[in-house]
Amino acid sequence: MKRMKVRNGAILFISILLLGSILLGSGCTDKGNVNETGDSRIVKTGDTVQVDYTGKLENGTVFDTSIEEVAKQAGTYDSNRTYTPLTFVAGTGQMIKGFDEGVIGMKVGEEKTITIPPEEAYGEYDKSKILAIPIKELNLTETPEVGQTLRDMYGNPFKVIAVNDTHVTLDLNRELAGKTLVFDIKLVSIE
């Protein structure tokens, strides 16, 4: 009798293993939309994420990237910069609106290209932000040159667009104001 129980138990165990092998081998299991890294989560507001990115203008000119090789190929490489994935908290306004919204719903390893209009990036170009300021009010030791970037006490950049004997004309618009931006993004991690 005892021998029969052991034999029936062994048959049951072998049957379960065989059935499990058939199910796994046939693909009848649900991986729940898991990506190649085994992570099925998607980015939601409040998640800390890391992304590799390349930012371009509509004409394809690269203006920024987190990827060293892309920077070298584009001629924008800066040896003083560390090229690593960008880390930020999604959906909290740390990034420009279009970029922030673009990562929501992505999965680790996913790549996508997003096009961001000016109103979701750095805003429209505003001609009222071009100001002529007397040179003496700038408290500078040297007269600025056209193309030079000056900064206020808060670190905000102002581009010098004209200089004469008495005034400096500054453009207070952000460098990418009025431009549609295109970003190639790869989600590296969700923390």
C-alpha positions in Angstrom: 0.0 0.0 0.0 2.8 2.4 0.9 4.6 1.6 -2.3 1.5 2.4 -4.3 1.2 5.9 -2.6 4.8 6.7 -3.4 4.3 5.5 -7.0 1.1 7.6 -7.4 2.9 10.6 -5.9 5.8 10.2 -8.4 3.4 9.9 -11.3 1.5 13.0 -10.2 4.8 14.9 -9.8 6.1 13.8 -13.2 2.7 14.7 -14.8 2.8 18.2 -13.4 6.4 18.7 -14.6 5.4 17.4 -18.1 2.3 19.7 -18.2 4.4 22.7 -17.1 7.0 21.9 -19.8 4.3 21.7 -22.5 2.8 25.1 -21.4 6.2 26.8 -21.3 7.3 25.3 -24.6 4.1 26.2 -26.4 4.3 29.9 -25.5 1.1 29.8 -23.5 2.4 32.0 -20.8 1.7 35.7 -20.3 4.8 37.7 -19.9 2.7 40.8 -19.2 4.4 43.0 -21.9 7.8 42.6 -20.4 10.6 44.2 -22.4 14.0 42.7 -23.1 15.4 43.8 -19.7 12.6 42.0 -17.8 11.0 45.3 -16.7 7.3 45.6 -17.4 6.8 49.0 -15.7 6.0 52.1 -17.6 7.0 55.7 -16.7 4.4 57.6 -14.7 4.4 61.0 -13.1 6.7 61.1 -10.1 9.1 58.3 -11.4 12.8 59.1 -11.4 14.0 58.1 -14.8 17.2 58.1 -16.8 17.2 58.7 -20.5 19.8 58.9 -23.3 18.8 61.6 -25.7 19.8 63.6 -28.8 18.2 67.0 -29.3 18.0 68.3 -32.9 16.5 71.2 -34.8 14.1 70.4 -37.6 16.9 70.6 -40.1 18.8 67.8 -38.3 21.4 70.0 -36.5 22.3 68.4 -33.2 22.2 71.0 -30.4 22.6 68.6 -27.4 23.1 65.0 -26.6 23.9 62.7 -23.6 25.8 60.4 -25.9 29.5 61.1 -26.4 29.9 59.4 -29.8 26.9 61.4 -31.2 28.4 64.6 -29.9 31.7 63.8 -31.7 30.0 62.9 -34.9 27.9 66.1 -34.8 30.9 68.4 -34.0 29.4 69.5 -30.6 31.7 67.4 -28.4 32.9 69.2 -25.2 35.8 67.5 -23.4 34.8 69.3 -20.2 31.4 67.6 -20.1 30.5 64.1 -18.8 28.2 62.3 -21.3 25.8 60.2 -19.2 22.1 59.5 -19.2 20.0 62.4 -18.0 18.2 61.8 -14.7 15.0 63.6 -13.7 11.6 63.1 -12.1 9.0 62.6 -14.8 6.0 64.9 -15.0 7.2 67.4 -12.4 8.3 70.3 -14.5 12.1 69.6 -14.2 12.2 69.4 -18.0 10.5 71.3 -20.8 6.9 70.3 -21.1 7.1 68.4 -24.3 10.1 66.3 -23.2 8.5 65.7 -19.8 5.2 64.5 -21.4 7.1 62.5 -24.0 8.6 60.0 -21.6 5.4 59.3 -19.7 4.2 55.8 -20.7 7.7 54.6 -22.0 9.2 51.3 -20.9 12.8 50.6 -20.1 14.8 50.0 -23.4 12.1 51.7 -25.5 13.3 54.3 -28.0 11.2 57.0 -29.6 11.4 60.3 -31.4 9.3 63.3 -30.2 8.8 66.6 -32.0 8.2 69.5 -29.6 6.7 72.8 -30.8 8.0 76.0 -29.3 5.1 76.5 -27.0 6.0 73.1 -25.3 9.7 73.9 -25.4 11.3 77.3 -24.8 8.4 79.4 -26.0 7.9 81.7 -28.9 10.6 84.2 -29.9 9.7 87.5 -28.2 11.0 90.7 -29.9 10.2 92.7 -26.8 13.0 90.8 -25.0 15.6 92.7 -27.1 16.9 95.6 -25.0 19.5 98.3 -25.6 21.2 99.1 -22.3 23.8 101.8 -21.6 27.3 100.2 -21.4 28.0 102.2 -18.1 25.0 100.4 -16.4 26.5 97.0 -17.0 29.4 97.6 -14.7 31.8 95.7 -17.0 35.6 96.1 -17.1 35.6 95.6 -20.9 33.1 96.5 -23.6 31.3 93.3 -24.7 31.5 91.9 -28.2 28.7 90.8 -30.6 28.0 87.1 -30.0 29.3 87.1 -26.5 27.0 85.8 -23.7 26.6 87.8 -20.5 24.9 86.5 -17.4 22.9 88.3 -14.7 23.4 87.7 -11.0 21.1 84.7 -11.2 23.0 83.0 -14.0 20.5 83.8 -16.8 22.2 84.2 -20.1 21.9 87.2 -22.4 23.3 87.2 -25.9 25.0 90.4 -27.1 23.6 91.2 -30.6 24.9 94.7 -31.1 27.4 97.1 -29.6 28.0 100.9 -30.2 29.9 103.6 -28.3 27.2 104.0 -25.7 24.9 101.0 -25.7 24.9 97.2 -25.8 21.9 95.5 -27.3 21.0 92.2 -25.6 18.7 89.4 -26.6 17.0 88.0 -23.5 15.3 85.2 -25.3 16.4 81.6 -24.6 18.7 80.3 -27.3 16.1 77.8 -28.6 13.1 80.1 -28.3 10.8 79.9 -31.3 12.3 76.6 -32.5 10.6 73.3 -33.0 12.8 70.6 -31.3 13.2 67.0 -32.2 14.4 64.5 -29.6 15.5 60.9 -30.0 15.0 59.4 -26.6 15.9 56.0 -25.1 14.6 55.1 -21.6 17.5 53.7 -19.7 15.9 53.1 -16.3 13.0 53.8 -14.0 14.1 54.1 -10.4 
